[in-house]
Amino acid sequence: MRHSDIRTTMNIYGDAVTEDMLQAHSKIVRLALPTVLNGLIKSLVPEFG
């Protein structure tokens, strides 16, 4: 179900993100980002890779 005002949604669900969830997200980003950036560089500058 969707709320007509994003503030309503954020007031209800905004606190659902715990510190553990934030730490897990940060770890995944740090693991995935180098792979994504490396692939992007190789596709833009083929002689790089």
Rosetta constraint file for C-alpha pairs under 8 A:
AtomPair CA 2 CA 9 HARMONIC 7.87 0.50
AtomPair CA 3 CA 8 HARMONIC 6.54 0.50
AtomPair CA 3 CA 9 HARMONIC 6.16 0.50
AtomPair CA 4 CA 8 HARMONIC 7.88 0.50
AtomPair CA 5 CA 9 HARMONIC 7.02 0.50
AtomPair CA 6 CA 10 HARMONIC 6.17 0.50
AtomPair CA 7 CA 11 HARMONIC 5.93 0.50
AtomPair CA 8 CA 12 HARMONIC 6.31 0.50
AtomPair CA 9 CA 13 HARMONIC 5.91 0.50
AtomPair CA 9 CA 14 HARMONIC 7.29 0.50
AtomPair CA 10 CA 14 HARMONIC 4.41 0.50
AtomPair CA 10 CA 15 HARMONIC 7.92 0.50
AtomPair CA 11 CA 15 HARMONIC 7.72 0.50
AtomPair CA 17 CA 21 HARMONIC 6.10 0.50
AtomPair CA 17 CA 22 HARMONIC 7.00 0.50
AtomPair CA 18 CA 22 HARMONIC 6.42 0.50
AtomPair CA 19 CA 23 HARMONIC 6.22 0.50
AtomPair CA 20 CA 24 HARMONIC 6.15 0.50
AtomPair CA 21 CA 25 HARMONIC 6.12 0.50
AtomPair CA 22 CA 26 HARMONIC 6.21 0.50
AtomPair CA 23 CA 27 HARMONIC 6.32 0.50
AtomPair CA 24 CA 28 HARMONIC 6.36 0.50
AtomPair CA 25 CA 29 HARMONIC 6.22 0.50
AtomPair CA 26 CA 30 HARMONIC 6.16 0.50
AtomPair CA 27 CA 31 HARMONIC 6.24 0.50
AtomPair CA 28 CA 32 HARMONIC 6.05 0.50
AtomPair CA 29 CA 33 HARMONIC 5.61 0.50
AtomPair CA 30 CA 34 HARMONIC 7.20 0.50
AtomPair CA 31 CA 35 HARMONIC 7.63 0.50
AtomPair CA 32 CA 36 HARMONIC 6.34 0.50
AtomPair CA 33 CA 37 HARMONIC 6.02 0.50
AtomPair CA 34 CA 38 HARMONIC 5.90 0.50
AtomPair CA 35 CA 39 HARMONIC 6.18 0.50
AtomPair CA 36 CA 40 HARMONIC 6.16 0.50
AtomPair CA 37 CA 41 HARMONIC 6.11 0.50
AtomPair CA 38 CA 42 HARMONIC 6.19 0.50
AtomPair CA 39 CA 43 HARMONIC 6.16 0.50
AtomPair CA 40 CA 44 HARMONIC 6.19 0.50
AtomPair CA 41 CA 45 HARMONIC 5.75 0.50
AtomPair CA 41 CA 46 HARMONIC 7.74 0.50
AtomPair CA 41 CA 48 HARMONIC 7.33 0.50
AtomPair CA 41 CA 49 HARMONIC 7.99 0.50
AtomPair CA 42 CA 46 HARMONIC 5.01 0.50
AtomPair CA 42 CA 47 HARMONIC 7.49 0.50
AtomPair CA 42 CA 48 HARMONIC 5.98 0.50
AtomPair CA 42 CA 49 HARMONIC 5.35 0.50
AtomPair CA 45 CA 49 HARMONIC 7.63 0.50
